[in-house]
Amino acid sequence: MYRLVVGEIGIPRNEYLYELPVWEIRLIIDGYRRRSRERWTAIRWQTFMLMQVGMADMQKSGFRKPSDLLAFPWDDEVSESELSEEEIEEMRMLLKERG
């Protein structure tokens, strides 16, 4: 987790180790992964559209939708609430302390 948060995302080491609570680190990681998913999904869609220009009949090729071209692990995930009630309450308390 350290490698991801500090190395890839770029959070300063001291902030990761001493200042950020675990729930906030999880939110940072979730946001980073969501951004990555959005990029990959856009690339897949763009490739699918470009293939339609170059292929005479996309239906015969078996590519009826972008996920037929390339399936991602998150394609079948059911959307869940992004924050638990506990996490929402922690954020409210944090905002009240600072506000």
Secondary structure, DSSP 4 states (H G I P E B T S, - for coil): -HIIIIIII---HHIIIII--HHHHHHHHHHHHHHHHHHHHHHHHHHHHHHHHH-S-HHHHT-SSHHHH---GGGGPPP--SS-HHHHHHHHHHHHHH-
